């Protein structure tokens, strides 16, 4: 280690930490940590390796500094974020860009020099009196073509504890880098605290420096803003993938079990609270990951890995009927972090858990009683709508045996789905890779939810469920996806799903577990073992196939009336969606590939022809 860095660090860390850091012969790393120490002024520094002792230290520290509180069940803790720090804050999450870089009007960005000056001002002295933690993790399996090394510097043991549960330990992986600079860096401080909660939320900032592959996060504790390896690292990975010719996606990975012993792997992109985790956790199937995936072409096939080793999931409506595997983990001894739920007599409670909630307890407001209001005068729910749980995937009984395979799994199908009450059928298959990417992925819309700060229930454009996390121009990102499929002789099939279609009475047309039927049909389609009907927007199932699947998989009768209501083509609504999507691209995406407009126009023409021949709503039996 160079003397200029050693002089800064030696006074703040013990011999074990200094030795661990010196063993990583990487000048850029040493400079980053020395700069963070000079800026944040911590009382001490702890450098963690892959040892069980270091992990245990972080877990205990999270409790001793009151960032987490033990619950009645062994291994369970609860963390509370501040009242105004309950979701990803898009308004203050920005890219720091050099003057010659433009990511387009849809991405939140600012000039790099000014942004660094601003956020460094908020970091000044932010760790005074506290310990700085230096942690190493790996995105994706270690010793893999997918591996990306990362270093996290933070003053939050809760962040560190969460990352130990959500990611693979990466100190040894980092040591393989030697002097190379091919890694991501993260600096976080919770800032000024009151009762272990960030106080200066008006000074909350989450800035992504694309020049240095570095994320800065300050004055916030909510994991979506602070656990840098999640959606913040996704932004950096998308740029790295753009440079190197692979894909970084906001997708789950699951194994769908077909006839005999066959397992077909699917990836799926869904905006928050749109059924993403519940799809990945369908009973009878196996999960590899519920949120983030990297895709590479290996041996002429699309292969993918879960970059995480845990789940940071929305807990609302997790119950033994609809999510039995997750509910079991949450209800038995073992390592679980609950976030922003209601706690009463040491037990966690949340909306939709299948039992009555207490009328009082402790929640994100502090002491709470039914009818209490928050500081803004709004009614305070007992458990926040965006309340969360953190678990390890290795605790899941339905974990796929190949979840940690360094070579990934071969992907047979890609699924796009959002919240849509009146337009898209429950499941359909695209005509080909490009049609699916453009009319299902690049045309994805969804109603907003409590997972992000802002209005709830607004229909919003969300390109491949990745819009909030893109770090390259939108048109370039779409073209990268098109090119990925074109480079494969036999790309994965592309499907669209919609679990939220409503009838005339406003009620959902499908039950929670019906998604298990759609995924089984998709698995059969990948292998050419089910027929389909060509509709203007894609290929839809035949009634006979769905009737058999409902009886076999769920033991339910599926009527022709249900089929007709669910799979009728809603022509005016479908045309209106094309108009909305095209308007977005015309206005905000000047680099959109021309094939996008040609594909949308072809779909418009098919819909208009059907409308002219058979009306506004067409039964699948009349196609």
Phi and psi in degrees as a GROMACS rama.xvg file:
@    title "Ramachandran Plot"
@    xaxis  label "Phi"
@    yaxis  label "Psi"
@TYPE xy
-64.7741  145.732  UNK-2
-57.9605  -37.318  UNK-3
-62.4362  -31.1551  UNK-4
-84.5525  -41.2164  UNK-5
-59.6089  -39.5943  UNK-6
-61.381  -35.1563  UNK-7
-74.2819  -37.6492  UNK-8
-89.3223  -33.3341  UNK-9
-58.1484  -37.8799  UNK-10
-72.4425  -12.9899  UNK-11
-108.178  -10.1011  UNK-12
-133.915  155.677  UNK-13
-79.9994  176.74  UNK-14
-62.999  -37.7893  UNK-15
-65.253  -42.6011  UNK-16
-67.4444  -41.6438  UNK-17
-64.227  -41.6376  UNK-18
-63.7071  -41.2522  UNK-19
-63.4118  -37.5234  UNK-20
-75.0626  -40.3679  UNK-21
-64.9081  -28.7926  UNK-22
-67.7656  -19.8189  UNK-23
-93.0851  95.3192  UNK-24
-78.8112  74.6626  UNK-25
-138.332  104.257  UNK-26
-59.231  -39.3219  UNK-27
-63.4121  -38.8136  UNK-28
-63.4121  -49.003  UNK-29
-61.2948  -40.3143  UNK-30
-65.1004  -40.1834  UNK-31
-62.0488  -46.0916  UNK-32
-70.2935  -41.4995  UNK-33
-61.6286  -40.1372  UNK-34
-65.403  -41.8743  UNK-35
-62.582  -37.1185  UNK-36
-66.5095  -46.9633  UNK-37
-60.6511  -38.2178  UNK-38
-76.3753  -49.5832  UNK-39
-89.3637  -19.6608  UNK-40
56.5968  55.4371  UNK-41
-71.4239  160.661  UNK-42
-75.4434  -31.4181  UNK-43
-156.173  171.204  UNK-44
-132.666  134.428  UNK-45
-118.763  119.223  UNK-46
-99.6113  122.968  UNK-47
-103.22  140.195  UNK-48
-103.638  -158.213  UNK-49
-88.1922  9.80257  UNK-50
-72.1042  149.194  UNK-51
-63.6088  -32.0161  UNK-52
-64.7584  -41.2953  UNK-53
-67.395  -39.528  UNK-54
-62.7874  -43.8488  UNK-55
-63.0737  -36.6548  UNK-56
-59.786  -45.9029  UNK-57
-64.2518  -42.3759  UNK-58
-61.8574  -43.6884  UNK-59
-68.3307  -37.3195  UNK-60
-64.0281  -37.3419  UNK-61
-60.5058  -31.5994  UNK-62
-82.9248  -43.7073  UNK-63
-66.2132  -29.3586  UNK-64
-93.7633  8.73892  UNK-65
69.249  16.5067  UNK-66
-72.5658  -27.6847  UNK-67
-128.328  149.448  UNK-68
-121.39  133.405  UNK-69
-64.3983  143.069  UNK-70
-105.032  177.356  UNK-71
-62.5614  -40.1504  UNK-72
-80.08  138.117  UNK-73
-58.447  129.815  UNK-74
88.3665  -12.8242  UNK-75
-88.8559  136.313  UNK-76
-134.254  165.472  UNK-77
-128.7  140.516  UNK-78
-121.202  137.892  UNK-79
-117.033  129.904  UNK-80
-91.5482  164.389  UNK-81
-64.3134  158.393  UNK-82
-55.8586  -36.3742  UNK-83
-100.527  22.2489  UNK-84
-136.232  59.0464  UNK-85
-115.18  10.9341  UNK-86
-167.379  172.939  UNK-87
-62.1404  129.026  UNK-88
-101.745  95.0507  UNK-89
-66.2782  -30.0779  UNK-90
-64.7589  -33.5047  UNK-91
-108.909  13.3412  UNK-92
-101.864  112.887  UNK-93
-136.617  150.794  UNK-94
-84.4791  139.104  UNK-95
-98.0834  113.805  UNK-96
-116.027  138.506  UNK-97
-61.5995  160.535  UNK-98
-61.8527  -24.7043  UNK-99
-94.751  9.83396  UNK-100
-114.198  132.352  UNK-101
-132.294  119.83  UNK-102
-96.1927  1.19217  UNK-103
98.9821  162.012  UNK-104
-71.8579  -19.074  UNK-105
-78.454  -15.1324  UNK-106
-106.203  135.819  UNK-107
-80.6939  116.77  UNK-108
-145.102  164.153  UNK-109
-150.326  167.199  UNK-110
-66.6518  135.799  UNK-111
-64.4932  -48.1926  UNK-112
-60.3458  -47.1133  UNK-113
-65.0396  -38.2563  UNK-114
-65.4104  -41.5718  UNK-115
-64.2395  -40.8936  UNK-116
-61.7329  -43.7398  UNK-117
-63.1132  -51.902  UNK-118
-73.0758  -31.964  UNK-119
-64.2894  -30.8977  UNK-120
-63.4549  -37.4936  UNK-121
-73.1157  -27.9651  UNK-122
-77.4952  -19.5205  UNK-123
-54.5589  114.167  UNK-124
68.3338  14.9865  UNK-125
-69.7784  -19.8225  UNK-126
-106.531  14.8258  UNK-127
-55.423  129.383  UNK-128
81.6609  -1.73432  UNK-129
-120.523  168.546  UNK-130
-93.6745  134.02  UNK-131
-87.1546  132.461  UNK-132
-107.591  131.307  UNK-133
-115.138  115.679  UNK-134
-126.757  147.958  UNK-135
-124.318  132.748  UNK-136
-139.387  167.622  UNK-137
-126.179  129.316  UNK-138
-84.8507  123.533  UNK-139
85.0347  170.936  UNK-140
-60.158  149.208  UNK-141
-74.4802  160.316  UNK-142
51.6089  48.0326  UNK-143
-136.78  153.69  UNK-144
-60.8657  -17.7398  UNK-145
-91.1482  -10.7255  UNK-146
-63.9886  134.683  UNK-147
-129.83  122.005  UNK-148
-80.6755  148.643  UNK-149
-143.525  150.065  UNK-150
-124.837  132.563  UNK-151
-114.545  125.531  UNK-152
-113.292  123.362  UNK-153
-153.268  161.532  UNK-154
-108.922  12.8716  UNK-155
-111.496  112.55  UNK-156
-68.5734  -27.5246  UNK-157
-61.4956  -43.2319  UNK-158
-61.0307  -46.4999  UNK-159
-61.9626  -44.3479  UNK-160
-61.6602  -44.0847  UNK-161
-59.3348  -42.6265  UNK-162
-68.8242  -34.3865  UNK-163
-62.7866  -32.0663  UNK-164
-81.4784  -30.0887  UNK-165
-95.9238  -17.0653  UNK-166
-136.515  160.502  UNK-167
-77.2885  140.878  UNK-168
-60.6456  141.884  UNK-169
-131.201  12.978  UNK-170
-63.7366  -48.5289  UNK-171
-65.1974  -38.2783  UNK-172
-61.7756  -41.2717  UNK-173
-63.3149  -36.0258  UNK-174
-63.9295  -24.0764  UNK-175
-73.6518  -14.978  UNK-176
-68.7582  -30.3404  UNK-177
62.5699  -127.794  UNK-178
-91.3594  3.86338  UNK-179
-69.6296  150.643  UNK-180
-104.533  21.1342  UNK-181
-86.907  71.8742  UNK-182
-155.468  164.56  UNK-183
-101.595  147.448  UNK-184
-124.105  144.068  UNK-185
-138.064  130.145  UNK-186
-123.781  123.992  UNK-187
-136.038  141.315  UNK-188
-139.221  132.777  UNK-189
-68.648  -14.2361  UNK-190
75.5743  -158.529  UNK-191
-65.874  134.262  UNK-192
-116.941  149.131  UNK-193
-136.871  117.792  UNK-194
55.3786  42.3938  UNK-195
65.8883  21.6595  UNK-196
-122.065  137.342  UNK-197
-60.0543  132.395  UNK-198
-95.6259  -45.7435  UNK-199
-87.5479  59.6526  UNK-200
-67.7979  -19.2958  UNK-201
-69.6695  -15.6481  UNK-202
-107.555  19.4734  UNK-203
-66.1127  131.403  UNK-204
-144.553  138.456  UNK-205
-131.964  102.73  UNK-206
-116.03  137.993  UNK-207
-113.626  113.279  UNK-208
-91.239  102.815  UNK-209
-74.0115  -15.8504  UNK-210
-73.3104  -41.2593  UNK-211
-106.389  7.01595  UNK-212
50.8402  50.3428  UNK-213
-131.455  138.515  UNK-214
-114.255  133.919  UNK-215
-116.228  131.172  UNK-216
-139.803  127.53  UNK-217
-145.098  148.582  UNK-218
63.1626  38.1531  UNK-219
-154.92  151.528  UNK-220
-124.247  -21.5022  UNK-221
-53.1699  131.891  UNK-222
-60.5371  -33.161  UNK-223
-63.1919  -21.3842  UNK-224
-99.4665  -14.09  UNK-225
-122.635  -33.35  UNK-226
-76.094  90.077  UNK-227
-63.1543  -22.648  UNK-228
-78.0806  -5.08259  UNK-229
-85.82  -115.42  UNK-230
-71.5036  -22.1416  UNK-231
-71.9581  -43.7784  UNK-232
-66.5401  -29.6677  UNK-233
-58.0377  -38.3561  UNK-234
-61.9646  -43.8159  UNK-235
-67.4926  -38.3202  UNK-236
-66.2957  -35.547  UNK-237
-62.0239  -39.6961  UNK-238
-68.3446  -40.3015  UNK-239
-64.3888  -42.8758  UNK-240
-63.0593  -37.6598  UNK-241
-61.1282  -40.7408  UNK-242
-70.6547  -32.6863  UNK-243
-107.609  -5.66584  UNK-244
87.4071  31.7663  UNK-245
-130.666  -171.221  UNK-246
-128.047  137.452  UNK-247
-115.51  118.633  UNK-248
-129.098  153.307  UNK-249
-88.3618  73.4885  UNK-250
-138.526  145.955  UNK-251
-80.6767  167.408  UNK-252
-132.601  131.759  UNK-253
-144.868  156.723  UNK-254
-103.89  122.745  UNK-255
-102.686  126.825  UNK-256
-93.2199  113.572  UNK-257
-96.0846  -164.204  UNK-258
-55.6761  145.583  UNK-259
66.4902  -134.874  UNK-260
-105.207  16.258  UNK-261
-71.2191  136.369  UNK-262
-124.086  126.234  UNK-263
-115.563  131.216  UNK-264
-95.8738  135.107  UNK-265
-123.042  146.571  UNK-266
-114.011  149.284  UNK-267
-146.874  137.349  UNK-268
-113.422  119.029  UNK-269
-137.745  133.993  UNK-270
-60.277  164.454  UNK-271
-55.8498  140.619  UNK-272
63.8829  29.7219  UNK-273
-116.205  14.7104  UNK-274
100.021  14.127  UNK-275
-65.9659  -55.2159  UNK-276
-66.6353  -39.8534  UNK-277
-66.4482  -28.8735  UNK-278
-70.6065  -47.1336  UNK-279
-61.4524  -22.4699  UNK-280
-107.746  21.9651  UNK-281
-54.4152  129.378  UNK-282
-56.0978  136.273  UNK-283
93.6286  -14.0417  UNK-284
-106.173  177.311  UNK-285
-121.39  146.975  UNK-286
-107.902  141.753  UNK-287
-106.538  -37.6237  UNK-288
-171.645  156.309  UNK-289
-110.619  1.9999  UNK-290
-142.247  -49.638  UNK-291
-132.025  138.375  UNK-292
-143.403  145.121  UNK-293
-106.913  141.296  UNK-294
-121.242  133.37  UNK-295
-135.277  154.376  UNK-296
-91.526  111.618  UNK-297
-125.387  125.772  UNK-298
53.3368  42.3443  UNK-299
61.6916  28.2587  UNK-300
-134.351  153.775  UNK-301
-80.0145  114.51  UNK-302
-118.327  148.002  UNK-303
-142.166  154.167  UNK-304
-129.985  152.731  UNK-305
-79.1944  121.684  UNK-306
-78.1362  -9.54323  UNK-307
-107.81  171.062  UNK-308
-127.801  16.5244  UNK-309
-152.789  -178.901  UNK-310
-128.419  127.621  UNK-311
-110.96  90.0373  UNK-312
-112.197  155.643  UNK-313
-70.9594  128.684  UNK-314
-91.7974  -16.6703  UNK-315
-55.0303  130.17  UNK-316
70.5892  13.4523  UNK-317
-80.01  116.263  UNK-318
-146.093  167.187  UNK-319
-65.3199  -22.4311  UNK-320
-80.2473  -47.2865  UNK-321
-91.0773  -28.5443  UNK-322
-136.444  63.4432  UNK-323
-61.3875  -36.7892  UNK-324
-68.1296  -45.5683  UNK-325
-66.5339  -44.0101  UNK-326
-59.7574  -36.8331  UNK-327
-62.6044  -43.7412  UNK-328
-63.1612  -38.8273  UNK-329
-74.1612  -11.9574  UNK-330
-112.81  7.41059  UNK-331
-129.555  159.983  UNK-332
-57.5599  144.174  UNK-333
148.402  173.937  UNK-334
-79.3556  112.505  UNK-335
-141.915  133.657  UNK-336
-109.409  118.991  UNK-337
-92.0054  143.23  UNK-338
-127.397  120.105  UNK-339
63.6853  31.5363  UNK-340
-91.3091  178.078  UNK-341
-90.2385  136.48  UNK-342
-119.605  128.194  UNK-343
-136.422  120.909  UNK-344
52.7619  41.3137  UNK-345
80.2927  8.10997  UNK-346
-118.509  141.833  UNK-347
-87.411  145.303  UNK-348
-136.42  147.345  UNK-349
-149.528  160.877  UNK-350
-63.3434  134.957  UNK-351
77.4082  19.7658  UNK-352
-83.8552  -4.81235  UNK-353
94.1179  11.2307  UNK-354
-146.24  160.663  UNK-355
-68.6079  139.162  UNK-356
-88.9768  146.231  UNK-357
-62.0359  159.835  UNK-358
-88.9397  -2.09229  UNK-359
-155.812  169.003  UNK-360
155.534  -154.748  UNK-361
-119.614  133.114  UNK-362
-142.83  -160.466  UNK-363
-63.74  -13.2581  UNK-364
-86.9997  -19.3951  UNK-365
108.515  -144.537  UNK-366
-58.7154  133.701  UNK-367
-135.488  140.958  UNK-368
-131.009  151.284  UNK-369
-53.9309  130.866  UNK-370
96.9564  -9.38841  UNK-371
-64.2207  151.697  UNK-372
-116.787  154.571  UNK-373
-79.9875  177.433  UNK-374
-62.8354  -17.259  UNK-375
-94.4614  4.90368  UNK-376
87.1131  -3.84721  UNK-377
-81.704  149.816  UNK-378
-60.6134  133.38  UNK-379
-95.251  111.89  UNK-380
-64.8524  151.161  UNK-381
-59.2455  -43.9766  UNK-382
-123.544  133.054  UNK-383
-61.9961  147.202  UNK-384
-60.0892  -26.3689  UNK-385
-105.131  23.9001  UNK-386
-59.0428  151.143  UNK-387
-133.385  166.679  UNK-388
-134.043  149.883  UNK-389
-124.625  123.552  UNK-390
-138.021  164.292  UNK-391
-89.619  141.42  UNK-392
-65.8509  -26.4414  UNK-393
-68.4944  -11.2199  UNK-394
-88.855  -4.06634  UNK-395
-85.4337  132.865  UNK-396
-71.6107  -17.9923  UNK-397
-105.736  25.3763  UNK-398
-70.4607  132.549  UNK-399
-70.7513  139.035  UNK-400
-64.5877  -17.6745  UNK-401
-100.459  16.2862  UNK-402
-62.0499  -27.8182  UNK-403
-113.009  20.2161  UNK-404
-65.9403  122.839  UNK-405
-59.2074  -24.2081  UNK-406
-91.616  0.352044  UNK-407
72.5538  -169.452  UNK-408
-122.402  152.977  UNK-409
-77.5834  127.234  UNK-410
-92.007  123.105  UNK-411
-92.412  -26.2611  UNK-412
-151.136  149.555  UNK-413
-121.433  133.964  UNK-414
-120.539  138.65  UNK-415
-122.036  132.676  UNK-416
-151.209  149.107  UNK-417
-147.115  -173.62  UNK-418
-87.3197  119.079  UNK-419
-148.408  109.842  UNK-420
-85.8034  -16.1878  UNK-421
-142.683  6.73513  UNK-422
-123.785  -66.8364  UNK-423
-84.855  147.284  UNK-424
-70.5377  164.439  UNK-425
-60.7257  -34.7398  UNK-426
-153.928  141.408  UNK-427
-154.902  157.309  UNK-428
-110.494  139.999  UNK-429
-73.3102  163.358  UNK-430
-73.0605  -30.654  UNK-431
-163.868  -179.516  UNK-432
-57.4326  -50.469  UNK-433
-63.769  -42.4533  UNK-434
-59.9998  -41.2753  UNK-435
-67.9476  -45.619  UNK-436
-59.9802  -40.277  UNK-437
-84.3529  -41.541  UNK-438
-96.3572  -14.26  UNK-439
-112.587  -51.1857  UNK-440
-75.0477  -56.4993  UNK-441
-74.9786  -8.65801  UNK-442
-111.136  15.5327  UNK-443
-66.5804  131.016  UNK-444
-125.55  156.041  UNK-445
-162.093  149.335  UNK-446
-70.8693  138.51  UNK-447
-70.0016  154.744  UNK-448
-130.757  -178.545  UNK-449
-73.7456  -1.65492  UNK-450
-70.4866  -18.9647  UNK-451
-123.905  151.774  UNK-452
-74.6259  135.104  UNK-453
133.872  -170.759  UNK-454
-64.695  144.238  UNK-455
-107.39  141.922  UNK-456
91.658  10.3509  UNK-457
-92.81  131.141  UNK-458
-69.9461  122.026  UNK-459
-130.458  139.596  UNK-460
-66.7407  132.604  UNK-461
-146.308  84.4246  UNK-462
-49.101  109.669  UNK-463
52.8909  26.9192  UNK-464
57.1323  27.4397  UNK-465
-128.551  5.26452  UNK-466
-58.7779  -41.1599  UNK-467
-67.0037  -15.2637  UNK-468
-118.044  1.89599  UNK-469
-68.6729  142.259  UNK-470
-129.561  14.6452  UNK-471
-131.029  160.286  UNK-472
-54.895  144.807  UNK-473
-59.7133  -41.6836  UNK-474
-63.0762  -38.7819  UNK-475
-64.2327  -41.1625  UNK-476
-62.3761  -44.1546  UNK-477
-61.6908  -44.989  UNK-478
-62.8687  -37.2916  UNK-479
-60.3805  -40.8999  UNK-480
-66.7393  -41.9815  UNK-481
-60.822  -45.7069  UNK-482
-64.3001  -35.7045  UNK-483
-59.3923  -46.3395  UNK-484
-68.5736  -38.1682  UNK-485
-65.9052  -27.1377  UNK-486
-75.0456  -9.27371  UNK-487
-103.841  138.12  UNK-488
-66.658  -33.4054  UNK-489
-137.113  80.5592  UNK-490
-68.4275  162.32  UNK-491
-58.1657  150.827  UNK-492
-71.115  153.431  UNK-493
-117.163  134.252  UNK-494
-128.902  155.584  UNK-495
-120.972  138.513  UNK-496
-126.779  158.39  UNK-497
-149.956  105.097  UNK-498
-87.4874  -1.57248  UNK-499
-117.405  18.7291  UNK-500
-66.4212  134.301  UNK-501
-114.678  152.706  UNK-502
-87.7468  -174.7  UNK-503
-63.0856  -26.6289  UNK-504
-84.3894  1.21466  UNK-505
85.4441  -2.90883  UNK-506
-87.502  150.852  UNK-507
-64.0123  141.964  UNK-508
-85.7122  -9.28382  UNK-509
-128.163  150.786  UNK-510
-83.8337  167.36  UNK-511
-59.9481  -36.0513  UNK-512
-89.8966  -2.4534  UNK-513
-62.4485  -22.5059  UNK-514
-60.0508  -23.8259  UNK-515
-66.6392  -26.288  UNK-516
-74.0334  -44.2133  UNK-517
-61.7969  -39.799  UNK-518
-70.9249  -33.7781  UNK-519
-67.7172  -38.7104  UNK-520
-64.3372  -41.498  UNK-521
-61.6396  -40.5778  UNK-522
-61.4586  -41.6371  UNK-523
-65.2598  -38.3955  UNK-524
-65.4318  -36.8388  UNK-525
-57.5676  -33.9311  UNK-526
-102.575  10.2695  UNK-527
67.8558  28.9437  UNK-528
-107.743  11.1055  UNK-529
-143.3  142.633  UNK-530
-85.4203  170.754  UNK-531
-147.304  162.211  UNK-532
-107.255  130.184  UNK-533
-75.6921  118.03  UNK-534
-112.141  168.192  UNK-535
-60.4543  -28.3157  UNK-536
-101.177  -3.88934  UNK-537
154.823  -169.14  UNK-538
-99.6052  129.341  UNK-539
-113.782  159.218  UNK-540
-68.6471  156.434  UNK-541
-83.7895  149.937  UNK-542
-58.595  -42.8174  UNK-543
-59.8389  -40.2253  UNK-544
-67.5376  -42.2217  UNK-545
-68.5509  -38.6956  UNK-546
-59.0396  -43.9796  UNK-547
-64.1764  -42.6597  UNK-548
-66.5552  -42.0873  UNK-549
-59.8499  -41.3035  UNK-550
-70.7524  -42.5226  UNK-551
-72.6099  -45.3378  UNK-552
-84.4135  -44.9343  UNK-553
-109.194  -8.8575  UNK-554
67.754  28.3642  UNK-555
-114.763  150.423  UNK-556
-84.1696  138.859  UNK-557
-122.191  116.834  UNK-558
-90.8347  156.298  UNK-559
-58.5445  -33.3869  UNK-560
-64.8048  -41.5669  UNK-561
-61.9869  -44.572  UNK-562
-59.5128  -47.5474  UNK-563
-64.3273  -41.3464  UNK-564
-67.4104  -38.5545  UNK-565
-77.7912  -36.6979  UNK-566
-107.785  11.4958  UNK-567
-63.1158  142.687  UNK-568
-85.8882  117.484  UNK-569
-92.0216  91.4138  UNK-570
-67.1728  -51.8824  UNK-571
-58.9578  -40.8001  UNK-572
-65.5264  -39.3263  UNK-573
-67.3503  -38.3828  UNK-574
-66.6824  -39.4579  UNK-575
-63.6507  -36.4788  UNK-576
-64.375  -44.3694  UNK-577
-58.6073  -41.5151  UNK-578
-61.8794  -43.3708  UNK-579
-63.4065  -46.1647  UNK-580
-65.173  -44.9595  UNK-581
-62.1887  -38.2211  UNK-582
-62.7603  -39.1666  UNK-583
-60.1611  -47.7745  UNK-584
-69.3146  -39.8168  UNK-585
-61.5288  -38.1425  UNK-586
-82.3531  -42.7826  UNK-587
-115.734  -9.14359  UNK-588
-128.396  79.1825  UNK-589
-65.0904  -20.9412  UNK-590
-97.3183  15.0818  UNK-591
-57.9972  135.111  UNK-592
-60.1279  141.417  UNK-593
-62.2083  -28.2381  UNK-594
-64.0265  -23.0068  UNK-595
-61.5388  -49.8797  UNK-596
-66.3423  -37.5425  UNK-597
-64.5315  -39.826  UNK-598
-69.8819  -42.2297  UNK-599
-63.4347  -40.4319  UNK-600
-66.5535  -38.129  UNK-601
-64.3998  -38.0844  UNK-602
-69.2778  -38.9392  UNK-603
-60.0783  -43.689  UNK-604
-64.2476  -40.4069  UNK-605
-63.6782  -41.7335  UNK-606
-65.355  -42.7868  UNK-607
-66.3048  -37.5636  UNK-608
-64.0046  -41.6256  UNK-609
-65.1707  -41.849  UNK-610
-60.3182  -44.8675  UNK-611
-64.4859  -35.5121  UNK-612
-82.9447  -35.2906  UNK-613
-135.966  0.325816  UNK-614
105.483  -172.037  UNK-615
-79.072  -32.758  UNK-616
-127.17  119.383  UNK-617
-118.236  123.133  UNK-618
-63.2299  143.962  UNK-619
-61.1488  -23.3374  UNK-620
-70.4177  -15.6959  UNK-621
-102.226  8.64625  UNK-622
